[in-house]
């Protein structure tokens, strides 16, 4: 019995999509983007971010961070580090600026430290995420202009100050990171 030819790849790749897009004209591409825009809110947020449309392109990302890093414990909501960090990752993928990326990371740190201060959190994943985000934010902030950097450093220093109430060695790590 002869082997049948494989009809197509099991999973299309970007190369497959790119090849199909090469046949589109300007109107066809605009129509496709319009359909993607209408298809779901995540696509809208992506395009608004990419083209810096709207009053505050960070608002949808901050809402996500707030929901997952500082959940309403009185409604039995639980924190989710992965979903909180996903908002920052999504912003970066949309072509976000380093300054606004730093803003989101510092916002994340502020919420996480306030959540730990208010409710306690001994989950090592949550604590490590705070420390990692703090460190990443510092690296981004160091490359920013002085006028922006100073305000961000002050906010990170406040996070560090709040962390002195936590234990778990969080404050020591933040002290070392800020000292570098």
BADOTI-964694 format. One record per residue (C-alpha): x, y, z; residue in three letters; residue number from 0. Coordinates in Angstrom, 1 decimal. Layout:
BEGIN
X, Y, Z, ALA, NUM .
...
// end
This chain:
BEGIN
0.0, 0.0, 0.0, UNK, 0 .
1.6, 3.3, -1.0, UNK, 1 .
2.2, 5.9, 1.6, UNK, 2 .
-0.2, 8.9, 1.4, UNK, 3 .
1.4, 12.3, 1.0, UNK, 4 .
1.2, 14.5, 4.0, UNK, 5 .
-1.4, 17.1, 3.1, UNK, 6 .
-0.2, 19.9, 5.3, UNK, 7 .
1.7, 20.7, 8.5, UNK, 8 .
-0.1, 19.9, 11.7, UNK, 9 .
0.4, 23.4, 13.0, UNK, 10 .
0.7, 26.4, 10.8, UNK, 11 .
3.6, 28.7, 11.5, UNK, 12 .
4.3, 32.4, 11.1, UNK, 13 .
6.0, 31.6, 7.8, UNK, 14 .
2.7, 30.1, 6.5, UNK, 15 .
0.8, 33.2, 7.6, UNK, 16 .
3.4, 35.5, 6.2, UNK, 17 .
3.2, 33.8, 2.8, UNK, 18 .
-0.5, 34.3, 2.7, UNK, 19 .
-0.2, 37.9, 3.7, UNK, 20 .
2.2, 38.6, 0.9, UNK, 21 .
-0.8, 38.3, -1.5, UNK, 22 .
-2.8, 41.0, 0.2, UNK, 23 .
-3.1, 44.5, -1.1, UNK, 24 .
-3.4, 47.6, 1.2, UNK, 25 .
-7.2, 47.4, 1.4, UNK, 26 .
-7.0, 43.7, 2.1, UNK, 27 .
-4.5, 44.2, 5.0, UNK, 28 .
-6.6, 47.0, 6.4, UNK, 29 .
-9.7, 44.8, 6.3, UNK, 30 .
-7.9, 42.0, 8.0, UNK, 31 .
-6.6, 44.3, 10.8, UNK, 32 .
-10.2, 45.7, 11.1, UNK, 33 .
-11.5, 42.2, 11.6, UNK, 34 .
-8.8, 41.4, 14.1, UNK, 35 .
-9.6, 44.6, 16.0, UNK, 36 .
-13.3, 43.7, 16.1, UNK, 37 .
-12.6, 40.1, 17.1, UNK, 38 .
-11.6, 40.7, 20.7, UNK, 39 .
-10.6, 43.3, 23.2, UNK, 40 .
-7.1, 42.1, 23.6, UNK, 41 .
-6.4, 42.9, 20.0, UNK, 42 .
-7.9, 46.4, 20.5, UNK, 43 .
-5.7, 47.0, 23.6, UNK, 44 .
-2.6, 45.8, 21.6, UNK, 45 .
-3.3, 48.2, 18.7, UNK, 46 .
-4.1, 51.1, 21.0, UNK, 47 .
-0.8, 50.5, 22.8, UNK, 48 .
1.2, 50.1, 19.6, UNK, 49 .
-0.1, 53.3, 18.2, UNK, 50 .
-0.4, 55.1, 21.6, UNK, 51 .
-4.1, 55.8, 21.2, UNK, 52 .
-6.2, 57.0, 24.1, UNK, 53 .
-5.6, 58.9, 27.2, UNK, 54 .
-3.9, 56.3, 29.2, UNK, 55 .
-2.5, 53.2, 27.3, UNK, 56 .
-1.3, 51.7, 30.5, UNK, 57 .
-4.8, 51.6, 32.1, UNK, 58 .
-5.9, 48.1, 30.9, UNK, 59 .
-2.5, 46.7, 31.9, UNK, 60 .
-2.7, 48.3, 35.3, UNK, 61 .
-6.2, 46.9, 35.8, UNK, 62 .
-4.9, 43.4, 35.1, UNK, 63 .
-2.0, 43.8, 37.4, UNK, 64 .
-4.2, 45.2, 40.1, UNK, 65 .
-6.7, 42.3, 39.8, UNK, 66 .
-4.0, 39.6, 40.0, UNK, 67 .
-1.4, 41.0, 42.3, UNK, 68 .
-3.7, 42.8, 44.7, UNK, 69 .
-6.9, 40.7, 44.6, UNK, 70 .
-10.0, 41.3, 46.6, UNK, 71 .
-9.5, 38.7, 49.4, UNK, 72 .
-12.9, 39.5, 50.8, UNK, 73 .
-14.4, 38.1, 47.6, UNK, 74 .
-12.1, 35.0, 47.9, UNK, 75 .
-10.0, 36.2, 45.0, UNK, 76 .
-6.5, 34.7, 44.9, UNK, 77 .
-3.3, 36.3, 43.6, UNK, 78 .
-1.8, 35.1, 40.4, UNK, 79 .
1.8, 36.0, 39.7, UNK, 80 .
1.7, 34.6, 36.2, UNK, 81 .
-1.3, 36.6, 35.2, UNK, 82 .
0.0, 39.8, 36.8, UNK, 83 .
3.3, 39.4, 35.0, UNK, 84 .
1.5, 38.6, 31.8, UNK, 85 .
0.1, 42.1, 31.7, UNK, 86 .
3.7, 43.5, 31.6, UNK, 87 .
4.7, 41.0, 29.0, UNK, 88 .
1.7, 41.9, 26.8, UNK, 89 .
2.6, 45.6, 27.1, UNK, 90 .
6.1, 44.8, 25.9, UNK, 91 .
4.9, 42.7, 23.0, UNK, 92 .
2.7, 45.6, 21.9, UNK, 93 .
5.8, 47.7, 21.5, UNK, 94 .
5.7, 49.6, 24.8, UNK, 95 .
8.4, 52.1, 25.7, UNK, 96 .
11.0, 51.4, 28.4, UNK, 97 .
9.7, 54.3, 30.5, UNK, 98 .
6.1, 52.9, 30.5, UNK, 99 .
7.4, 49.4, 31.1, UNK, 100 .
9.2, 50.7, 34.2, UNK, 101 .
6.0, 52.3, 35.3, UNK, 102 .
4.1, 49.0, 35.0, UNK, 103 .
6.8, 47.1, 36.9, UNK, 104 .
7.0, 49.7, 39.7, UNK, 105 .
3.2, 49.7, 39.9, UNK, 106 .
3.4, 45.9, 40.2, UNK, 107 .
6.0, 46.2, 43.0, UNK, 108 .
3.9, 48.9, 44.8, UNK, 109 .
0.8, 46.7, 44.7, UNK, 110 .
2.6, 43.5, 45.7, UNK, 111 .
4.3, 45.2, 48.7, UNK, 112 .
1.1, 46.8, 49.8, UNK, 113 .
-0.7, 43.5, 49.5, UNK, 114 .
2.0, 41.8, 51.6, UNK, 115 .
1.9, 44.6, 54.2, UNK, 116 .
-1.9, 44.4, 54.4, UNK, 117 .
-2.6, 40.7, 54.2, UNK, 118 .
0.7, 38.9, 54.5, UNK, 119 .
1.8, 36.6, 51.8, UNK, 120 .
4.3, 33.8, 52.5, UNK, 121 .
4.1, 32.2, 49.0, UNK, 122 .
7.6, 32.1, 47.8, UNK, 123 .
6.5, 32.5, 44.1, UNK, 124 .
4.7, 35.7, 45.0, UNK, 125 .
7.7, 37.0, 47.0, UNK, 126 .
10.3, 36.0, 44.4, UNK, 127 .
8.2, 37.7, 41.7, UNK, 128 .
8.2, 40.9, 43.7, UNK, 129 .
12.0, 40.7, 44.1, UNK, 130 .
12.5, 39.8, 40.4, UNK, 131 .
10.2, 42.6, 39.2, UNK, 132 .
11.9, 45.1, 41.5, UNK, 133 .
15.3, 44.1, 40.1, UNK, 134 .
14.1, 44.3, 36.5, UNK, 135 .
12.5, 47.7, 37.1, UNK, 136 .
15.8, 49.0, 38.5, UNK, 137 .
17.7, 47.9, 35.5, UNK, 138 .
15.3, 49.6, 33.1, UNK, 139 .
15.2, 52.8, 35.3, UNK, 140 .
19.0, 53.1, 35.3, UNK, 141 .
18.9, 53.7, 31.5, UNK, 142 .
16.2, 56.4, 31.6, UNK, 143 .
16.9, 60.2, 31.7, UNK, 144 .
17.7, 61.7, 35.1, UNK, 145 .
14.4, 63.6, 35.4, UNK, 146 .
12.4, 60.4, 35.0, UNK, 147 .
14.8, 58.1, 36.8, UNK, 148 .
14.8, 60.1, 40.1, UNK, 149 .
11.0, 59.8, 40.5, UNK, 150 .
11.0, 56.1, 39.7, UNK, 151 .
13.9, 55.5, 42.2, UNK, 152 .
12.0, 57.3, 44.9, UNK, 153 .
9.0, 55.0, 44.3, UNK, 154 .
11.2, 51.9, 44.4, UNK, 155 .
12.8, 53.2, 47.6, UNK, 156 .
9.3, 53.5, 49.1, UNK, 157 .
8.7, 49.8, 48.2, UNK, 158 .
12.0, 48.9, 49.8, UNK, 159 .
11.0, 50.9, 53.0, UNK, 160 .
7.6, 49.1, 53.2, UNK, 161 .
9.4, 45.8, 52.7, UNK, 162 .
11.3, 46.2, 56.0, UNK, 163 .
8.1, 45.1, 57.8, UNK, 164 .
7.9, 41.7, 56.0, UNK, 165 .
10.7, 39.5, 57.0, UNK, 166 .
11.8, 36.6, 54.7, UNK, 167 .
14.9, 38.7, 53.8, UNK, 168 .
13.0, 40.8, 51.3, UNK, 169 .
14.3, 44.1, 52.6, UNK, 170 .
17.9, 42.9, 52.6, UNK, 171 .
17.7, 41.9, 49.0, UNK, 172 .
16.0, 45.2, 48.0, UNK, 173 .
18.6, 47.1, 50.1, UNK, 174 .
21.4, 45.4, 48.2, UNK, 175 .
19.8, 46.0, 44.8, UNK, 176 .
19.2, 49.7, 45.4, UNK, 177 .
22.8, 50.1, 46.8, UNK, 178 .
24.3, 48.7, 43.5, UNK, 179 .
// end
